[in-house]
Amino acid sequence: MLKVSSSRKFDKSFKKIPATVKSAFYKRLTLFLSSPNHPQLHNHSLKGVFKGYYSINITGDWRVIYQKIDNNHVYFDSIGTHSQLYK
């Protein structure tokens, strides 16, 4: 089973997001844990200042940025809208 941990920044941001986005996050997290490369997640590596990180879609505009620690562990770094994360 894939282990997920999160940053303090992720946890603080998560507390502030709307309930509908939290609900969508939990659905996508379940999908991510069972099938990390499912097409709905649009899981992809990032470039530039985010080199070494990956992004998954939560809703049309909300994303989670994460790092792969190893094959069994991922670290959720941040959550937010596309414009919040990639400014």
C-alpha positions, 0 to 999 in steps of 0.5 A: 500500500502506498504511504502518503505523508504531507507538509505543514503547508499542505495541512494548513491549506487543506483546512481552508479549502471549500468542503466540495473540494475536500470531498473531491480530494478524498475521492481522488486520493482513493483513486490515486492510492489504487491507481496512481496513473489513472487518466482522471488524475492527469498525473504528470511531472513538473518542470522548472522550479518544480523539477522533481515534483508531480501534480495530480488534478483534484477538480478542474482547477484544484491540484496537489503537488507531491514528491515521490519519496520512494516506490511506496511513499509520496509526500504531498507538498501543497494543494491549491488552485492552478493560479495559486500554485503556479504563480 
